[in-house]
């Protein structure tokens, strides 16, 4: 029998909280949330709008400061990181893909410039030739033709193409953790599976850890190894995706499951 690993979790939160407002207007957007993530996992954070899942993602990206609690990456406390130098070091390891790809890009920049600027967080700046090669490699990795993509502007691409450019931008710095916040919500159904499969391939090829934030339990079931269910700022259920979704313990999880469309020949999406 193998001895238990002494290595710390890849990512861990300890009683992480974030409040907004004060007094009677106090809102607990994230309320004492604790969980761990292993290297190479895809973990889905699921909840309806207002459940706190996006605020949690922004805390993990260090775009917001927690009111209380801690965030640990490889066992090191990153909660108190401040200033450009410290955060640039962190953002080399942790990158994001956001819900609206168009709002994340400067519409006056070509895709080549958008991708190249992501390398500005690196400590050692690559040469112009290396920047171009890394840009080409990143576009190819997400299934885009560099010749047809590099010198276009975001508005000249389809929604699915722009979302893949955003994923390519994140890959430019070879992150260890990718936080994908509703990355398919603005895409039609035919493109959603393409993006989900791309994320799964990136995990397998790069051993990259992915936090997939979604309101859609069907997508969580398709992509994730484990699922964390959020309700009113709290983590109300978590575990292996098959276990949680086939035998939910919390009423809120069961309500979320009732919203998943039925498939022919099955009582539910999950085959129950």
C-alpha angles and dihedrals in degrees: 000000000000118000116245114269115259092201115112118243115275090241129009137174122198118200090324113190138174125183130185128202125005142253114003089354094058113132121193099210092171116020121194096316117181128178142133132225127202125221111273096015127133106217121186119212105203132190145117124271108293095025092116099250096124092046088052089052092051090050090052090049088051091237087123129037116232119241089218141350134047142273118208126191114191086348094302118121108240096169095104099046110138138173133029098285096052094042093047088057089051094046090056085067101033123048135168143218113203134210098249109044094186094058090050094061133068100243090211092060124083117236089253091058093044092054095042093053090059087071090066089089090065118104094222111045114224122228121261090258093051091048090054093047093049090049092052092047093049093051092049091049091058092046101258127132107240093207091056096041113033101079100032123099122241093253089059092063133072120255091257092050093049091050089052090049087054090052089048090052090055091049093054092085095040096239124200093213129039119193108200111192110197090319094173102039094099095046129088119249095262092059098042094073090048091057093043091051090048091055091049091050091050090052091051096044099041101027083234121166116231131197106198113198114199146146089213116092090189091062091044090053091050099048111022136086092197135014132213115197119209127197126174092344096310132105100238100173138009140168144099109340095238092049096047097043097042094044109022115187101192126070091226092057089051090051091052090051091053089063094059110104116249120247126217114272094013134089090223143356088269097056096248 
